[in-house]
């Protein structure tokens, strides 16, 4: 199965819901390392200083690999180029003979 998501609205919606659930979201701050101690995540180091956090969500796509390494975690993500086309029927096009095409 495939689908698509608005590249601006989707992360904004995720951040809004995370805030609703009590998460602290920092925009415009680079995470430089994931801090660990005693075999657990302790937080992150950022361009604005350290942030303590018992849970860290690593959702940086292909940039996840080098960031995960800072916590001693290794895995492989490979970028793959794909060509996609999203075609949407204009509003009011129903009943114009375009059904099923």
C-alpha positions in Angstrom: 0.0 0.0 0.0 1.1 3.5 -0.6 0.0 7.0 0.4 1.2 10.5 0.7 1.4 13.2 3.4 1.7 16.9 3.3 5.4 17.6 4.2 4.6 20.7 6.1 1.2 19.9 7.7 2.0 16.4 8.8 4.9 17.2 11.2 3.1 20.3 12.4 0.1 18.1 13.3 2.4 15.6 15.1 4.0 18.4 17.1 0.7 19.8 18.0 -0.6 16.5 19.3 2.7 15.8 21.2 2.3 19.2 22.9 -1.4 18.3 23.8 0.0 15.1 25.4 2.5 17.0 27.5 5.7 16.8 25.3 8.1 19.7 25.1 8.9 20.5 21.5 11.8 22.7 20.6 12.0 24.1 17.1 15.1 25.5 15.5 17.4 23.6 17.8 19.8 20.9 16.5 20.2 17.7 18.4 23.9 16.8 18.4 23.9 13.6 20.5 21.8 11.3 22.5 23.0 11.0 26.1 23.1 7.7 27.8 24.1 6.5 31.3 23.6 3.3 33.3 22.4 1.6 30.0 19.5 4.0 29.6 18.7 7.1 27.7 19.3 10.2 29.8 18.4 13.0 27.3 19.9 14.8 24.4 22.7 17.3 23.8 21.5 20.2 21.6 22.9 23.4 20.0 21.1 25.2 22.9 22.5 22.9 25.6 21.6 19.6 27.2 18.0 18.5 27.7 17.2 15.7 30.2 14.6 13.3 29.0 13.7 9.8 30.0 12.2 9.2 26.6 13.7 10.3 23.3 11.9 9.9 19.9 14.4 9.4 17.1 12.4 10.4 14.0 15.0 11.9 11.7 14.8 9.6 8.7 18.2 9.1 7.0 19.9 11.3 9.6 18.9 8.8 12.3 21.9 6.5 11.7 24.7 9.0 12.8 22.6 10.3 15.7 21.8 6.8 16.9 25.5 6.0 16.9 26.0 8.7 19.6 24.0 6.4 21.9 25.8 3.3 20.8 23.0 2.0 18.6 23.7 0.9 15.0 21.3 0.1 12.2 21.1 0.6 8.5 18.8 3.0 6.6 19.3 3.4 2.9 17.9 6.1 0.8 16.1 5.0 -2.3 15.0 7.3 -5.1 11.5 6.8 -6.3 9.4 8.8 -8.8 5.9 9.4 -7.6 2.9 11.2 -9.1 -0.1 12.3 -7.1 -3.1 13.0 -9.3 -6.3 14.3 -7.7 -9.6 14.7 -9.4 -10.8 18.4 -9.2 -13.9 19.1 -7.2 -17.0 18.8 -9.3 -15.4 16.3 -11.7 -17.7 13.5 -10.6 -20.1 12.5 -13.3 -17.9 13.8 -16.1 -17.0 10.4 -17.5 -13.7 10.3 -15.6 -14.9 7.6 -13.2 -12.7 4.6 -13.2 -9.8 6.3 -14.9 
